[in-house]
Amino acid sequence: MERAGSARAGKRPFLAGYRRAWLFDPDLVAALRAADLDGMSLGDAFRLRPECPRPLVKSAVLYLLWSGHVTTALDRPLSTGHVLRRAA
């Protein structure tokens, strides 16, 4: 069990805001799932679809993080420099 004050425990409530799949454009989510996000920074992933409004892309990327499609280190506050990894 994690301590309530740990950095990882603090991320769950933030990412939980992205858990509702029906709120995201399925075509955008599919395009991001098909992209090679492994090794890409969050900032680069947020800019991956320039034809879409950035807030929608950012939300869809964070949904993929919540859903486990990709992972990243959660031992410090999320930033655009965090590197995404393909989930095992």
N, C-alpha and C positions, 0 to 999 in steps of 0.2 A: 504494500500500500504506500502511496506517495504522500509525502508531507504536504499539507495544504499550501504552504508558502513556496514550494519548489517551482522552478521555472517551467518545468514540463506540465505540472498540474495547472499552472496559470494559462497555458495555451489552450487547453481543452474548451473552456467557455468561449474564448475568442473564435476558435475554429468551428465550434458547434453552430455558430451563426450561419455556416455554409453547408449545413447537413441536408437541407431540403432540396432534393434533386429537381423537383418540379418547378423551382423558381429560376432555373437556368435554361438558356436556349440550348435545346438538345443538339442542334447542328454545331454550335460553338463548342460545346463540351466534347462532341465526337471529333471535331477537328483538333482540339487540344489533346485528346487521348491518342490520336493518330500521330501527333508530333513527337519527335524524339526529345523528350524533356530531360532525360538522364544527363546529368552534368551541367544543366542550364541553371543560371541564377534565377531567382524569383523575378528580379527586375527585367531580365530578358524575356522570361515567360510572359510577363504582363504586357510586353510590347510585341508579342508574337503575331497578333492579328491586328495590324494597324487600321484595317477597314472597319473594325468594330470599336465602339466606345471603350476606352481603357477601363473604366469602372466595371463594365460587364466582363471583360477579359480577366481582370484581376479577381473578381468574384468567382468566375469559373475555375481559375487556377487554384484558388483556395478551396473550392469544393473538391477538386481532385486530390488535394492534400488531405482534407478531412476524410474523404472516402477511401483513402489508402492507395489510390492509383500511383501516387508518388509520395516520397517521404523527404524529410529534411531534419536537420538537427533542431531539437526543441529545447536545448539547454540554455538558450539565450533568447531575448526578444527577436521576433521575426523582423527581417530587413530585406531589402532588395538584393543584398549580397548573399543571402542563404542559397546554397546549391541544392537543387532537386535531385533525387535519386529514384530510379525505378524501384517500385516495391517488389520485395522478394516473392 
